[in-house]
């Protein structure tokens, strides 16, 4: 049986980070298909649309490219 694990908001944001080490580590975690809560999704979108100043359209476009 495979153990399930949760990813936090940082795990979702760091693949977009300019810090190569954080980006690589986060991508490695995300490739293992963690469970992601609704709270993490909401926090991720809040960071993208707030702090990082992405528009809703840019978020949808990025999501469609990364499936």
CNS distance restraints for C-alpha pairs under 8 A (distance, minus, plus):
assign (resid   4 and name CA) (resid  34 and name CA) 6.80 0.50 0.50
assign (resid   4 and name CA) (resid  35 and name CA) 7.03 0.50 0.50
assign (resid   5 and name CA) (resid  34 and name CA) 5.45 0.50 0.50
assign (resid   5 and name CA) (resid  35 and name CA) 5.95 0.50 0.50
assign (resid   6 and name CA) (resid  34 and name CA) 5.26 0.50 0.50
assign (resid   6 and name CA) (resid  35 and name CA) 4.59 0.50 0.50
assign (resid   6 and name CA) (resid  36 and name CA) 5.83 0.50 0.50
assign (resid   6 and name CA) (resid  37 and name CA) 7.70 0.50 0.50
assign (resid   7 and name CA) (resid  11 and name CA) 5.71 0.50 0.50
assign (resid   7 and name CA) (resid  12 and name CA) 7.35 0.50 0.50
assign (resid   7 and name CA) (resid  29 and name CA) 7.90 0.50 0.50
assign (resid   7 and name CA) (resid  30 and name CA) 7.74 0.50 0.50
assign (resid   7 and name CA) (resid  34 and name CA) 5.73 0.50 0.50
assign (resid   7 and name CA) (resid  35 and name CA) 6.25 0.50 0.50
assign (resid   7 and name CA) (resid  36 and name CA) 5.65 0.50 0.50
assign (resid   8 and name CA) (resid  12 and name CA) 6.91 0.50 0.50
assign (resid   8 and name CA) (resid  36 and name CA) 7.20 0.50 0.50
assign (resid   8 and name CA) (resid  40 and name CA) 6.10 0.50 0.50
assign (resid   9 and name CA) (resid  13 and name CA) 6.26 0.50 0.50
assign (resid   9 and name CA) (resid  40 and name CA) 5.03 0.50 0.50
assign (resid   9 and name CA) (resid  41 and name CA) 7.48 0.50 0.50
assign (resid   9 and name CA) (resid  43 and name CA) 6.49 0.50 0.50
assign (resid   9 and name CA) (resid  44 and name CA) 5.95 0.50 0.50
assign (resid  10 and name CA) (resid  14 and name CA) 5.70 0.50 0.50
assign (resid  11 and name CA) (resid  15 and name CA) 7.32 0.50 0.50
assign (resid  11 and name CA) (resid  26 and name CA) 5.22 0.50 0.50
assign (resid  11 and name CA) (resid  27 and name CA) 7.89 0.50 0.50
assign (resid  11 and name CA) (resid  29 and name CA) 7.33 0.50 0.50
assign (resid  11 and name CA) (resid  30 and name CA) 7.13 0.50 0.50
assign (resid  12 and name CA) (resid  26 and name CA) 7.29 0.50 0.50
assign (resid  12 and name CA) (resid  30 and name CA) 7.55 0.50 0.50
assign (resid  12 and name CA) (resid  40 and name CA) 7.95 0.50 0.50
assign (resid  12 and name CA) (resid  44 and name CA) 6.71 0.50 0.50
assign (resid  13 and name CA) (resid  17 and name CA) 6.78 0.50 0.50
assign (resid  13 and name CA) (resid  44 and name CA) 6.54 0.50 0.50
assign (resid  14 and name CA) (resid  22 and name CA) 5.87 0.50 0.50
assign (resid  14 and name CA) (resid  23 and name CA) 5.07 0.50 0.50
assign (resid  14 and name CA) (resid  26 and name CA) 5.76 0.50 0.50
assign (resid  14 and name CA) (resid  27 and name CA) 7.88 0.50 0.50
assign (resid  15 and name CA) (resid  22 and name CA) 7.32 0.50 0.50
assign (resid  15 and name CA) (resid  23 and name CA) 4.35 0.50 0.50
assign (resid  15 and name CA) (resid  24 and name CA) 6.99 0.50 0.50
assign (resid  15 and name CA) (resid  26 and name CA) 5.64 0.50 0.50
assign (resid  15 and name CA) (resid  27 and name CA) 5.62 0.50 0.50
assign (resid  16 and name CA) (resid  23 and name CA) 6.66 0.50 0.50
assign (resid  17 and name CA) (resid  22 and name CA) 7.12 0.50 0.50
assign (resid  17 and name CA) (resid  23 and name CA) 5.80 0.50 0.50
assign (resid  18 and name CA) (resid  23 and name CA) 7.26 0.50 0.50
assign (resid  19 and name CA) (resid  23 and name CA) 6.12 0.50 0.50
assign (resid  20 and name CA) (resid  24 and name CA) 6.07 0.50 0.50
assign (resid  21 and name CA) (resid  25 and name CA) 6.22 0.50 0.50
assign (resid  22 and name CA) (resid  26 and name CA) 6.03 0.50 0.50
assign (resid  23 and name CA) (resid  27 and name CA) 6.10 0.50 0.50
assign (resid  24 and name CA) (resid  28 and name CA) 6.22 0.50 0.50
assign (resid  25 and name CA) (resid  29 and name CA) 6.44 0.50 0.50
assign (resid  26 and name CA) (resid  30 and name CA) 6.14 0.50 0.50
assign (resid  27 and name CA) (resid  31 and name CA) 6.02 0.50 0.50
assign (resid  28 and name CA) (resid  32 and name CA) 6.91 0.50 0.50
assign (resid  29 and name CA) (resid  33 and name CA) 7.44 0.50 0.50
assign (resid  29 and name CA) (resid  34 and name CA) 7.34 0.50 0.50
assign (resid  30 and name CA) (resid  34 and name CA) 6.23 0.50 0.50
assign (resid  36 and name CA) (resid  40 and name CA) 6.29 0.50 0.50
assign (resid  36 and name CA) (resid  41 and name CA) 7.15 0.50 0.50
assign (resid  37 and name CA) (resid  41 and name CA) 6.53 0.50 0.50
assign (resid  38 and name CA) (resid  42 and name CA) 6.21 0.50 0.50
assign (resid  39 and name CA) (resid  43 and name CA) 6.12 0.50 0.50
assign (resid  40 and name CA) (resid  44 and name CA) 5.94 0.50 0.50
assign (resid  41 and name CA) (resid  45 and name CA) 6.23 0.50 0.50
assign (resid  42 and name CA) (resid  46 and name CA) 6.11 0.50 0.50
assign (resid  43 and name CA) (resid  47 and name CA) 6.18 0.50 0.50
assign (resid  44 and name CA) (resid  48 and name CA) 6.24 0.50 0.50
assign (resid  45 and name CA) (resid  49 and name CA) 5.94 0.50 0.50
assign (resid  45 and name CA) (resid  59 and name CA) 7.79 0.50 0.50
assign (resid  46 and name CA) (resid  50 and name CA) 5.53 0.50 0.50
assign (resid  46 and name CA) (resid  51 and name CA) 7.68 0.50 0.50
assign (resid  47 and name CA) (resid  51 and name CA) 5.15 0.50 0.50
assign (resid  47 and name CA) (resid  52 and name CA) 6.19 0.50 0.50
assign (resid  48 and name CA) (resid  52 and name CA) 4.94 0.50 0.50
assign (resid  48 and name CA) (resid  53 and name CA) 6.18 0.50 0.50
assign (resid  48 and name CA) (resid  54 and name CA) 5.43 0.50 0.50
assign (resid  48 and name CA) (resid  55 and name CA) 7.97 0.50 0.50
assign (resid  48 and name CA) (resid  59 and name CA) 7.36 0.50 0.50
assign (resid  49 and name CA) (resid  53 and name CA) 4.96 0.50 0.50
assign (resid  49 and name CA) (resid  54 and name CA) 4.64 0.50 0.50
assign (resid  49 and name CA) (resid  55 and name CA) 5.75 0.50 0.50
assign (resid  49 and name CA) (resid  56 and name CA) 6.85 0.50 0.50
assign (resid  49 and name CA) (resid  59 and name CA) 7.82 0.50 0.50
assign (resid  50 and name CA) (resid  54 and name CA) 7.21 0.50 0.50
assign (resid  54 and name CA) (resid  58 and name CA) 5.89 0.50 0.50
assign (resid  54 and name CA) (resid  59 and name CA) 6.54 0.50 0.50
assign (resid  55 and name CA) (resid  59 and name CA) 6.37 0.50 0.50
assign (resid  56 and name CA) (resid  60 and name CA) 6.27 0.50 0.50
assign (resid  57 and name CA) (resid  61 and name CA) 6.08 0.50 0.50
assign (resid  58 and name CA) (resid  62 and name CA) 6.11 0.50 0.50
assign (resid  59 and name CA) (resid  63 and name CA) 6.12 0.50 0.50
assign (resid  60 and name CA) (resid  64 and name CA) 6.17 0.50 0.50
assign (resid  61 and name CA) (resid  65 and name CA) 6.39 0.50 0.50
assign (resid  62 and name CA) (resid  66 and name CA) 6.38 0.50 0.50
assign (resid  63 and name CA) (resid  67 and name CA) 5.85 0.50 0.50
